[in-house]
């Protein structure tokens, strides 16, 4: 039996969007889906059961971080990542490529792989397609990823082409190295930066290897939104319709809506939990800073009508107090709210796809979004690219 | 109807211990009871519903901190502290005296009250018996405390005597200033340092004022345990048996057992949550540091058989990983465990008192306690006395 089953339950009459269902050894995932990120075997500030209660059924964890600490052998000995962190649902691990390539001066790339120094202690390590898969086999996630290079943006055409070709060669090596295909589904990754012909070639070369799912990588790395959309419109139609499609490292509420519109089934991003820890929360009208003095005596919840734990029990004034007083419960409440916001958005998107009303849903979303945005409160840039 | 009802349900044949029941406007509290501390309107790292699920029915919150931030008016406007922090149970607030007197160079004492500077921004404030009660009336806790001086240890007899006499005069002013006796029970506080005659005089002068409950203050401030026990043995018999007795700022598992033995009904301390945030956890055999390298591959829970969330789901190895990786879930799990440890200890103490077996329970506790103590891991000293 394959490690992954994917069914398309409905397609949208007005877009490339589809409503689907993924089945992994750890359960059923309704798509389109947003995957919360648990970098170090924990979704920051939250317990696994809280994440489950938010409605998440799959989370992402980072191979680079877990490889360095506590180490893949230790997690294998624990019975795998699910058991180690007591997560009852499914897990997807990235390959470590994104973080390793982000280390800049700390890494050296060859055809064989990447030599790099740990951001924790400077110790020297080597990740190759084979070792990245070995580590992911030890971690035991339901979905694992090929070791690729996520090129920065902008990047020279020649570099993007050479990198994309290496990523394609590495994909073949990853597939050959994969020791647990019956337990873990290995996804291929399409690269090619924002060059249309490279995207097409990358899609063709990756699909040729016949993976159970495909990711679109190298987007949402600083390029204009229009270019991201164009690349999706070029790439997605070249991917087999019976396989899940995953847009890596995305994103914001708008990016999720636009990704689904263009045929994406899966998303992940640290955005909701990272901005939460800075006191920024999502509402249907835009982002707000709960630290704002305007909320000092605001007895409304973050978002009236929201069904999250924070909104059911606490006022903006209380949450503002927690942030001012540097109390951890504030970070927890904002994290719960932001994750619930995106998970609920995706619930609604799935419902709209079931009833053939996604175009109307998208219009209604934009009619509200940004109306109450707190302009002074821009999303903080990631401080450390290795920590995306 | 009085704000507080107290019934003694059983007394111990071998000691001064008693099994009781407190009823406040916010519910029933079985005694002897340990009250978790929520200094800034939150028990650090935990949600109020987690604290409730641990079995806590009353928590302590600090007037000094809430007076400075977010301010008593704001909390009154929120509908009181219970509603502000969404705590479904009872609350006791201290008077702010302990913190204000701890400020050392930042405060000046007169008969009228204490002039002090905020540890947050250096701003100047004045707390007197009257204002301390006004603030506590605004916060709206079920049990509030007289504004007293908790003398440091050791302290000169003359200072201790003058301070105790001032505390007694202030107690009368507190009682006169109390504007909500039907909603909030005001407790008197016995001081007198470790001088037997001063303790006796303080008890007599405080009891004369006829409070619905009495606290023993000024202990567990550095004096030898034997002196603390002696002071309890002198003080408690002078307090009316039909009123609850509260030993302030105590304590450790042994201190709870010994306090109950000497007739104490209520305890509070930051110890369990503070040491948790340093990675130190209670077990029946003593304290352990979950950061210890010995636990890197230890797949047992913190304490086998413990019914807390941390012990039901996570290994020592995982919790150690969380501490090493500086993930907040580690602080949460250790805090949950330590609070549950003390709350469960008190559940067992109450059961032993009901069955007349407290002496045996105490012997069995000591037979185990300290057997597996992690000697290298002493409890960290409070960094900031204002934060006890």
Boltz contact constraints between the chains, C-beta under 6 A:
constraints:
  - contact:
      token1: [A, 40]
      token2: [B, 325]
      max_distance: 6.0
  - contact:
      token1: [A, 40]
      token2: [B, 327]
      max_distance: 6.0
  - contact:
      token1: [A, 42]
      token2: [B, 327]
      max_distance: 6.0
  - contact:
      token1: [A, 42]
      token2: [B, 329]
      max_distance: 6.0
  - contact:
      token1: [A, 45]
      token2: [B, 328]
      max_distance: 6.0
  - contact:
      token1: [A, 69]
      token2: [B, 325]
      max_distance: 6.0
  - contact:
      token1: [A, 70]
      token2: [B, 321]
      max_distance: 6.0
  - contact:
      token1: [A, 84]
      token2: [B, 318]
      max_distance: 6.0
  - contact:
      token1: [A, 86]
      token2: [B, 313]
      max_distance: 6.0
  - contact:
      token1: [A, 86]
      token2: [B, 314]
      max_distance: 6.0
  - contact:
      token1: [A, 313]
      token2: [B, 86]
      max_distance: 6.0
  - contact:
      token1: [A, 314]
      token2: [B, 86]
      max_distance: 6.0
  - contact:
      token1: [A, 318]
      token2: [B, 84]
      max_distance: 6.0
  - contact:
      token1: [A, 321]
      token2: [B, 70]
      max_distance: 6.0
  - contact:
      token1: [A, 325]
      token2: [B, 40]
      max_distance: 6.0
  - contact:
      token1: [A, 325]
      token2: [B, 69]
      max_distance: 6.0
  - contact:
      token1: [A, 327]
      token2: [B, 40]
      max_distance: 6.0
  - contact:
      token1: [A, 327]
      token2: [B, 42]
      max_distance: 6.0
  - contact:
      token1: [A, 328]
      token2: [B, 45]
      max_distance: 6.0
  - contact:
      token1: [A, 328]
      token2: [B, 328]
      max_distance: 6.0
  - contact:
      token1: [A, 329]
      token2: [B, 42]
      max_distance: 6.0
